[in-house]
Amino acid sequence: MLMVIYCQDDEISSTTEMVQKQLEQIAEQEELIAASQRECDQAQAESQRQQSLSEASMNEVKEVLQALEELALSYEQKTQEVLLKDKDNEALTEELTRKTVTAWL
């Protein structure tokens, strides 16, 4: 009878020790899972931040391109105005030259 109690006592101790080790492993795994979840959350937050920065940069690029297009159009208009004024100046110069020559004659 005493032998059976010792045997059961050893078995209980062994089982308790095994359960304790498994509980420790579970706790370690839970810590690893929690750390992985934190890393995942941080990576997701960084990804969202990068996405926001990318969208802001794209909007800035669109604004700059729009401004460049407006400048190019304005430049083209000014160039046309200068060409017309140059032609007007040439015509006025020719007219002035004719009048001056006529006045001298």
Phi, psi and omega in degrees: 000315179298325179294320180295320180295316178298319180297314179293323179296317177296319180295319179295317179298316180296316180295318179297317179297318179294318178296318180298317178297319179294322177296320177296318178297319178297317179298317178298317179295322177296321176297317178297319178296316179297317178296318178297320179295319178297315179298319179296316179298318179295317180296321179293319178296318178295320178297318178294321178297315179297321178297317179296316178298319180297316179296319179296318179296319179296320178296319177298317180298317178299317179297317179295317179297319178298316179297319178296319178297318178296319177297318180297318179296315179299318179299315180298317179296316180296321178299316178297318178298318179296317179298317178296316179294325177297316178296318178299316179298318178298317180295318179294322178296315179298317180296317179297319179297315179299315181294322179294316179296318180294321180293328181284334183277000000 
